[in-house]
Amino acid sequence: MTVDADREATFKLQLEGFRLEDVPLKQLAEYIHLLSNLLGSPKTTHLTSVTTGSVRMPIAVSPEGLPAVLERMAMAMHEDGGAARAAYEALDSCLAANGGHGWIEDCFTGKKILSLPGVKNLASPLPAFWQDDTLQGRLVAIAYRISEDDFSGRIQNATGIEFFQCSEAVAKGLAPLYLQYLRLYGKARWQRRANGEWKLREFKADRAVVLKNDNLVSIREEIKKAGGFGIENPDDSFNELMDVRG
């Protein structure tokens, strides 16, 4: 089945575990729908063909849509990738349910850029829940529009890079705060892992507060101005602490 064989492909979805002639048309349509959800840019992405044998779907992405598609796939690789990760997991679960697996590769380099383990990694996901929460760190990116309503961003903190999503209005407010240390307020979706640890799966920010970048000297001065720690003679603080220890 060929949709537009003349269009140059950017990426290719490769599905293994079954042959095209064995896949019902309804199931094939579901794969295409889930792939579209994953890429997230229906106006700039186009299926060029579906080949016989194992299922191969070359996808053409227009130059103006490529950054957003790459951002979606980058988010899909991370457990806190929000809607992009959810779309990835939906496609992978569908593959698993049908006994397949696959990957998305770059047609220009031939490199696999997103793996879909499918049936190879079949496991029942643990439940997740939403709660009011905060995300804190240095704002290192306000990226691309990843859906009609959302933009993506990234916060760097002690644990690494955390993805978040926000509205266009919030994104505009965050743009001047690039590389500053922030506390984002919003909704977080957490999921418990099999080993008992909690993992942030998605964060939707609705406002931000700039954190003070105080050093120890300025903090010490503020404490002194506020009356110190209640020690009348700071020079004798060591002896007072020793008395407390007994």
N, C-alpha and C positions, 0 to 999 in steps of 0.2 A: 504494500500500500504506500503510495507516494503522495505527499501533500505538496511539496515544492522542492524537487530534487536539485534545482539549479541554485538554490540559495546556499551560500557558504556557511558551514556549521562552525560554531564557536566551541560548544561542548557536546558531549555524547553521553547519554544514559545507556549503560550496558546492563542487561538483566540476564542472569544465568539460572539454570535449574529447570527451565522449560523452553520449548520452541514456540515461535510466533504462531505457527499453524495450530498449536494446541491451546492457545489462549483465547477464550471467548471474547467477542467484540466488546461486551459490557465491561469485562475485566481490563481489557486494554484501555478503554476509555477512562477507567478509574485510575490506572497508572498515569495517564496523561494529565488528568485532573490534579492528582497529588503532586506530580512533578511541577505543574504550573504554580501550585500553592507554595512549593519549596522555593522556586526561583523568584516568585513575588513580583514580577514585572510583566504582566500579560500584554501590555501595549508594545513592549520592546523585545519580546522573546517569541520565537516562532519555531514550531516543529518542521523540520525539512523533509523527513522521510521516516518510515518504519521498515526495517529490512527483514527478510526471511532468515530462518535459522534461529539462533538465540536472539532475543529481542534487543535491537539497537535503535535508539532514538536520537539522531543528530538534532541539535538545537542551535538555531542562529540567534544571536543577541546583537542588537544594534549598538553602535559605539556609545551613544548617549545613555543607553541602559546598562552597559557593562559594569560600571562601578557599583551600582545598586545590587546587581545580581551577585557580584563577587562578595559584597558585604553580607548579603543574605547567606551565602554558602559558608562564609567565615563564621557567622553566628551559629549556623546549624552544627558546626563542629563542636560547639561548647554547650555544656549542660545548662548554662544560664543564658542560652541564646534566644529565649522567649518564643515568639511566634514562629521564627525561622526554625528553631529546634523542634517545636511541636510539629511543624509540617514535615520535617525530616523524619521524625519518629513515626508519623502516620504512614509515610511511604515505606519505611523500613518494616513496620508491623504488617502492612499489606503484603509485602514480599514474603515475610516469614509465614503468614497464614496460608500462602499459596506454594510454600516449599521452595522459594527462590532467594536469591541474593544478587548483589550487583554493585555498581559504582558509577560515579560521574567522572569523566576524564576531560582534560583539555585537548581539543582536537589539534591544536598547533604544536603542542609539546608531547602529546601522548601520555602525559602523567595523570595518574589518578588523583583527583583533588577532593573527593568525598566518597567514603566507603559506605556501602549499605549491606551490613552483614546478614540481615534478614534471618533466614532459618538457621544460620550458623551460630547465632547468638540469641536464640529464642529464650525469653524469660519474661515472667509476668512483672510489669512495673509496679513498684510500691506506690501507694496513694500520695498525693501532694495536696497542699493547702495554701491559701492566701492569707496574708496578715498585713496590717500596717507595719511599716518597717523603715529603716534608714540604710543608706549605703554611703560610705565615707572613703575619701581618698582624693587623688589628684586627677583632675579632668584632662585626659590625654586625647580624647577624640569626640567630636560631634560629627557623625558620619553622614549617611545618606538616608533618604526617605525609603523605608523598607515596606511600607504599606500606604494606603491612602491617608491614614490618620497618624502614622507613627514614624519617628526618626530613631536612629540608633546612636548610642554613645558608649564611651568606655571610661571606666574609672580604674586607676592604678592604686593599689594599696599593698599592704604587707603580704597578702596571699596571692597577689598576681594581678591580672587584668580581669575586671568584672564588666560584663555587658549590661546596658540598661536601655530602656525604651522611653520615649517621651513624645508629647504632642509637638506640633510645629511651634506653637506659642512658647512652650518651655524651651525648645531647642534654640529659638532666637534669643531668649534670655540667657541661656548658657554660653552662647558663642563668645561674648566678651570676657568670659571667665576661663577661657582656655588656659590650661596648665596651672590653674589655681587649685588650692585644696578646698574641697567642698563637702558638705553633708547633704545628700539627697534625701528627700522625704517622699514616700509613696507607698506602693503596694508590692510585696514580695511573695513569690511562690516558692515554697520550700518542699523538698522531697527527701524522705528518709532512705538512705542506701541500705543494701543488704548487710553491711558491716555495722550498721547502727548510726553512722555519721549522717548529719543533715547537710544537704547540698542546695544552694541557691539555684533555682531553675529559671527564674524570670524576675525582673524588677522594672516596674513602671513608675517613673519619677513624675511628680507633679509640682515640685518646687525645690529650691536649693538655697543653702546658706553658706556663705564663704567663711571658712575657718581661719582663725587667727594663726599667723605663723610666728608665734612668740618663741624667743629663745629663753634659756634658763636665767640669764641675767635680768631680762625684763620681767619675767615671772617673779623673781626674787624681790625686785623693786616694788612690784604691785603688792606682794604679801607684806612687805615692810610698811608701805603706806597704809595698809589696812589694819595695822597693829601687830604684825608679826605673828608668831606662834604662841604668844602669851608668856614669853620669857623676858623678864625685866632686864637682865643683863646679858645680851647676846654673846659677849666675850666669855661668859662663864657657862655657856650652853652645854659644853661637853661634860662638865662636872654635874650639871643638873640631870643630864641624861643618864649618867652613871648612877646617880642617886635613885632614879626611877627603876633601874635594873636591880638595885639592891646588892 
